[in-house]
Structure formats: structure tokens, C-alpha cells
Amino acid sequence: MTKQLQDAYIVAASRTPIGKAPRGMFRNTRPDELLVHAIKSAVAQVPGLDTGVIEDAIVGCAIPEAEQGLNVARIGALLAGLPNTVGGVTVNRFCASGLTALAMAADRIRVGEADAMIAGGCESMSMVPMMGNKPSLSPHIFDRNEDVGIAYGMGLTAEKVAERWKISREAQDAFSVESHRRAIAAQQAGEFNDEIAAYTITDRVPDLATGEISVKTREVKLDEGPRADTSMEGLAKLRAVFANKGSVTAGNSSQTSDGAGALIVVSEKILKQFNLTPLARFVSFAVRGVPPEIMGIGPKEAIPAALKAAGLKQDDLDWIELNEAFAAQSLAVIQDLGLDPSKLNPLGGAIALGHPLGATGAIRAATVVHGLRRRNYKYGMVTMCVGTGMGAAGIIERL
């Protein structure tokens, strides 16, 4: 007997501000603490929900070690004050970890294995190096030419995409300027207020003369990355950093960042039991692989697959969060799929706002959930390229 799938509803979506790494506002803040804050903030959005019905927390993290190791999902759930009956599992799909966590949580509900789940992501690129503390690639990646791209740095894969898709340096810089412009405008208009949970940072500064330690607190409410002074002239002065005579620079690449996000996903049973109003429905998710050396093109394959699974057309999408790992790969995906720039990253993207790797999918999902409601749109998508050659895409429907 075939069991019919049930819908998975998002009833809360919250995130921290995003800090710049490695010397930004969260440089001394542990990623598990950021995750705890995101979970607590999500729970606070649904005061009528008994947290005792939450069965599991699925959290994405791209480099799950050190301060964000030891199954940070379970630790975060416990430290957030959830009952110890709530489980926790940490998942890793690099840049799509947070989105994958959301899809996995939704799937548990859709197949009837759970009725209430936490989904999220966290990452501190200040405390944990991008490759981890002990990177060790298998020597067998050099056995076949098609596997060598696994060893490429992300910047080099962006250079490969820029070369193959003929994305100019000027186009990349212009894309970056627009990302910052949109982000600044969004901050000034309060577009992020619904999704960002202000975070209080405690600074302890020793006075060497007196031996005393002064303690100061400050509340941060905005992402740290957007710069109002970003210009074509300024970006043109930056040197390519990944390839000789290349076009990919620090200015047209995503920022290394710190942050966390969390969402609560429930079944219709929970909606009725606690009289909850859903914010959105998680519709579909897809992952597709591409050659590792051009990993940035991954969304080109994942987006059509997610649309097909949802029974939608590209024109049905009102809001697309295409993670800006690099301007080069974003422009290549836009070019090949014919994405509408007016629907794409309307509040800016990772080049301006930052990209805390495993947290980004959850963070951008929160952006879509609240953005769709604020603008009365119907369908939104979160999509990104993924290291070692993948693309991921998830579709969300406003209710």
C-alpha cells in the first residue's frame, strides 16, 4: 500500500546577523552559541508550540570540527533549552548544508516519520579554517583526470567558469557593486528585520596597567558585510588572487563569514493541535552533480530538477536566492538558464552579505520565507553551487 506524502510547513524562520571573518564582530563568538541563539529565536516566534513535540534537530555545518564539532546539532538543541527528548544530527554538504538540513527535516515530516523538526545551519569561519584544522585529500583523486578538480581551490573553479562561459572582469565587478547596492538599500529599508534576531556581544578587554578587565556589551542587528562605498573604480584596483591574469578577486567573491540560522518545520497535525499559522510550505528539493573543476555551475542542473519535482516552471518563481559564491559562477548560471535579474537576490547576496558556508542555506531560506510574505509573493527558491561539483535547489511556497 502506497502512503501519500503529507505537507511540511515552516512555522518559524530566524537567523543571526552575519559577521565578517576572521576579524569581524563574531570573531570571539562560538558557532554553537550562534546556533543556540538562532534556535531560541525560532522557538520564540511560535510561543504556542510545545517544544516537547519536536523530535529532532538537523543542522548543517561545512567544517564540523573544533568549536562546531562533536555533533553541534544535538549540543545546540540542548543548550537552547529544548527538552532532552529532542535528538540532533549534523549534516555536511558544504555550502548546501543548511538547505540540505531543511530538506531532510521536511522529508521526515512528508513521509510521516515526524511531526515537528528543527532545521538549521551554523558556521564560524573565524574559528575554524575553511579546509579544517587537518586537511587531507585522498591521493587517489589524481588517478583519473576527471577527479583532479576535487583538489582545486574554490577560487580556481570560479576562474575555470569565467573562462569557459566568457564572463568578463567588468561584468563580475558590476555584479558585485549591485549586490552591495541592494544589500545597503535593504538594510536601510528594514527588509531583514523579520528574519534577524539581534545578538548581544560581550567584549572583555584587559587593562594592563590596573590588571582589571572591563566588560562591555553591544547589540548587533545588521549583517556586517555590505559596504556603501563599493564602486567599479575601487573593485578595479583589486588584483586577481587565484590565477595569473585571472579575473576573480576578493571583491567579486563571497565574503568569509560567521553566522547561524534555524527554522521549525511541522506537519498539518501540529498546525491544528497548537493552532499555528504556517509561514510557508517546503515544496521540493534537488541536488545534481557537475564536474568538480566547474563546481560553480551546479545550480544550472539543480534548478530545473527542483522545478520539475514541484511541477512548476521557472517563470512561476517570484524570488530566487542564488548564492553568490563568486560573481563569475552566478553570472554563468544566470546566462545559461535565462534567470530574471529582477527576481534574483533582491536584497543582495553573499558578495555583500557574507557566506558562512554550512549556515547559508538556512539563512537564505529565512530570507525567502519572510520576503515572500512581506511582498505577497507566491514561490521562492534557494539555490547554490557546492564544492566538489554539485548544485542544490529548494523551493518554498508562501501560504
N, C-alpha and C positions, 0 to 999 in steps of 0.2 A: 504494500500500500504506500503510495507516494504522499508524503506530508507536505502540505502547502506552506510556502515561506510566509512569515509574518513580517510586518514593517518594523524598522528600527528608527526610533525617534530621538532626536537630540533635544534635551530639555535645558541644558546649560553649556556654556562655552566661555572660558575665561583664559587669560594669559597674563604673564608678567610683561612689563616693558622689556625691550631688548637692549642689552648693554654691549658696548664695543669691547672686543678682546684684542690684545691681552691687558690693556691698561685702562679699561673703562670703568663704569660705575659699579659693576658686579665683579670686579677682579678679585675681591676678597670674600665673595658670597658663594657658598657651596651650591652646586647644582641641585642637590637633593632638597635644600632649603627653598630654592626657587620652585621646584616641583610641589613641595608641600603647600606653598602659597597659592599656586595655581589650582590645586585640588580643593583647598579650603574655599577659595573664591568661587569655584564652580558649584560647590555644595551650597554656598550661601545664596546662590541665585535661585535655588529651589527649596525654600525653607519648609515646604510642606512634605518633602520626601524623607521617609525614614531611611537613614543610611544603612540600617541593618539589612535592607533588601538587596544592597549592592553585593554582587557575588565575586567580582574580580576587577583588578586594575591592570590594564595593558598599557605599558609605557614604552615609547621609542627612545633609543639613545644610540648615536652612531659610534661612539667610542666608550662602551660600557665598562670602564675600569676606574681605579683610583676613587676620587670623590663621587663619581657617578657609577660605581661598580657595585658588586655584592647584591645584585637584583634590586636596583634602585626603585623599581615599581612597588615592590612589597614594603620596602622601608619607607618610601614616600607616603604610601597609604596609611601605614601605622602612625607615622609622625604627624600626619594631617588629622589624626584623631578618629579615623574610621574604625569601626569595630574590627577586632582581630579575626572575625569570620571572613573578612574581605581578603581574597587572595591577591597575588601580584606576580606579573611576569614581564620581563624586559625583553623587547624585540629590537633587532637591528637590521634595517635595510638602508643603512647610510642616510642620505638626505631625505629618503621617503619613510623613515622610521616612524615619525609621528602620524603620518597619514595611514601607514600600514596598521598601526595600533588602533586607529579609529575604525578602519575597515574590519579588522579582526573582532573588535568589540561588537560592531554592528552585525557581523556574521553570526556570532554566538546567539544573539537575540533573534536574528532572522530564521535560524534553523530550530529555534525553540529550546536551546540548551541553557539560556539565561534570560532574565527579565530586566536586570539593571547592571550596568557596567560603567567603569571609569575608563576613559581613553586619554592618552596624553603623550607628552614628549618633554625631554629636558636635555640640556647640553651646556657645559661650560667649556668654551674654547680658551678661556683664560687659564683654567686649572689643568685641563687635560689636553695635551698636544693633539693635533689633527690626526696623526698616524698612531697615536698611543705612545705609551712610555717604552715599549719594546717592539717596534715594528719588525716583522719577519715574514717576508714574502716567500712562497714556495719556489724553489729553484726550477720547478717543472713548468713555470709559466713561460720559460724560454725554450721549451721543447718544440713548440709549434708557433709559427709566425702569427697566427690569428689570436694567440693568447698574450703576446708581448705587451699589448695595450693595457693589460691589467697593472703593469708596473708604471705606466705613465702617471705623472702628476696631473691633477685636475686642470691646471692651467695649460698644460701641453695639449690635453684633449680639446680644450677650447680653441687653441691655435689651429689644431687639425680641422675643426669645424669651420673656423673663419676662412681657412684656406680653401676647403672643399666647396663651401657654399658661397664663397666670394663676398664675405662680409667685411666691409672696409673699416679702417680705424675710425674714420669720421662718423660712420653710422653707429658704431659701438659707443663712441663718446656722446653722440646726440641722444642715444637711448638712455645713457646714464644720467645726463642732465635732466631729461624728462622724468626719470624715476625720482630724483631728488625734488624736482619741482612739485610733482604730485604728492609726495610724502609731506613736504612742508605745508602745502595747501590743506592736506587732510588733517594734519595736526592742528593747524590754526582754526579749522572749522569744527574741531572736536569729533572727527569721524571715528576715532579709536576709543572714545570714552566708554562705550558699551562693553568692549572686549577686554580692555586693560584694567587689571586690578593694581592700584597703586602699591608700591613696595617701599617699606621703610628700611633704609640702610643705616647701620650703626658703624660709625668710624671711631676707632680708638687710636689716639695719637700720643706717643710718649713725649714728655718734656725732659730732655736730658739734663737740664740744669737743676730741676727740682725733683726729678725722679717720679713725678706724678704722671698719670695717664688721663688725658681729657677724653670724655666720651661725648660724641655729638651724633645726633640723628638727623636724617633728611629724608623726605618723601619724594620718590621719583614716580612720575606719571606718564612720561613720554619715552618713546624709543630714542636712543642716543645717537643713532647714525645719521639722520638726514641733515644735510648742510645747505643752507640757503645761498651760500656763496659759490656753489658748484657752477662752473661755466665751461664752455668749449675751450676757451683760452687756457684756463687752468688745467684741464684734463690733457690738453695737447702737450703740456710740458712734461708729463709723466713718461717714463721710459717703459718699454715692454720688459717684463720680468721673467717670462717663461721660455722665450725663444729668441734667438738672434734675428733681428729685423722683423720681429713679430708685431702684433697689434693689440695683444691682451695686456692690460695694465692693471694696477691696483685700483684705478679709478673706474674702470668699466667691468670690474669683477665684484662679486658679492663680498660683503664685509664679514670677517670672522667675528663671532658674537656669542653672547650668553643669554639664555632665556628658557622659559618653560611655558607649556600650555596644557589645559585639561578640559575635557568635555564629559558630560554624563549622557549616556545612551540608554534608552529604556524601551520596553515593549508597550503595546496598547493596554495590556493588563495593568501595568504600573500607572499609566496615564489615568485610567479610570479609578484605580484603587486610591490614588492620592490626589485626584482632581487636578492634574497637571496640564498646563498648556504647552504643547510642543513648539519649539522654535523652528525645527526643520526635520526633514526625513533624509536619512542617508540612503541614496538611491543605488549607486553602483561603484565598483572599483575595478581597475585593471592594471596589470603590470606586463610589460613586454621588454624583451632583451634586444640590444643592438650591439654592434662591435665595440669593445671596450675603448678603443682609441678615439671614438667619436661618441662617447657616452652622452654628451650634451644634447644629442638629437633624440634621445629616448622618448620625450613627450609626443613626438610625431607619431609614434606607434601606439602609445598608451591611450592617447585621447580618443582616436576612433574606436578603440576597443571598449572603452568605458561608455562611450555614447551608444554603441551597439547594444551593450548589455542593458542600458537604461531604456532602449527604444526611442532614443532622441536623435535629433540632427544637430550639427554644430551651431546652426542659427538659433536653436532653442535656448542656448546658453546666454544668460544676461550678464554674467560676471565670471571672469576667468582669472584665477590666481596662478600665473605661470612663474614658478620660482626663478628668479634671476640669478642663477649660479654665475653666469657670465653673460654679458650683453651679446656676445657672438653666438652662443647657443640659443638664446632666447630669440634673436632675430632670425636664425636659421629655421627654428620651429614655426615662427610666425609666417615666414616666407613660404614654406612648403605646405602648410595647412591653410593658408589664407585667413589667419585669425584676425578678427576685427580689433584694431588697436584701441578703439574707444571702450571696449569691454574688458580690456586686458590690464590687470594691475591698476585699477583706477585710483588707488591710494598710494601708489609707488610700490616698489618691490625690494628684493633683497640687496640690490646695489645700494639703495638708500637706507632701508630699514634694518638690514642685517639678516644673517642666515646662521642661526645656532643649530646647524646640522640636524640631529635627530629630533629637535623640538619644532622645526619649521613647519612640518605638515600639520601638527596640531594647532600651532599658532595661526597659520593661514586659514585653517578650517574655521577657527573662531572669527577671523576677519570676514569670511564668506557668510557664515551664519548670521552675524549681526548686520553685515552690509546688505544682504538680501532683504531683510526686514525693514531696515532704515529707508531703503529706496523702493520698497514694494516690488522687488524683482522676484522671479519665479525660480530659475535654476542657476546654480553656480558650480564652478569646478575648481578643484585644487590639483595642480599637476607639477611635476618636477622631473628633472633628469637625476640619475643615480649613478654613483661611482661603480666601476667595473662594467658599465654598459647596460643600463636599464632606464626605463621610463615608468612612471606611476601616475595614475589619474583617478580621482574620486569625484563623484557628482552628488550635490546636495540640493534638496528642494525645499523652498520656503513653504511653510504651512500657515 
